[in-house]
């Protein structure tokens, strides 16, 4: 019965217009999201659609999910501190995360590579270390820093979004569908 949109905090204006068109005069969508987890702002996404959802749909029922099943209490506590959150951790305790800042991306990548090299020197297998960055465009800086520090690495997810086979196939099908409608 309901039209469900997951990760609604990452909806961009075109996607919101498409959702509005699909809904027509219905006012019963079900959306799930967290405004603190907006990651596609570089593509026009805005948490404003999620934050304004109850204004657009005044009959909507708001259900707050506050239990975090993925992260340790230490990670949840840091996230709560940074985002004024109220999450409650459900996992067993783990190591305390550290929060550091650097002057620029090059300095940050160098610090990450130095830390990885030290962890490996202290006996941690390289396969137990993960370096996450926000966008693929940052990979070159980190790859260079890791190489300079002598840290072995494997790059995952380096393929551009619109070059992925499943995305290319979806675009092909959408273009075909659009041609048959016009």
Secondary structure, 3 states (H helix, E strand, C coil): CCEEECCHHHCEHHHHHHHHHHHCCCCCEEECCCHHHCCCHHHCECCHHHHCHHHHCCCCCCCCCCEECCCCHHHHHHHHHHHCCCCEECCCCCCCCCCCCCCCHHHHHHHHHHHHHHHHHCCCCHHHCCCCCCCHHHHHHHHHHHHHCCCCCCCCCCCCHHHCHHHHHHHHHHHHHHHHHC
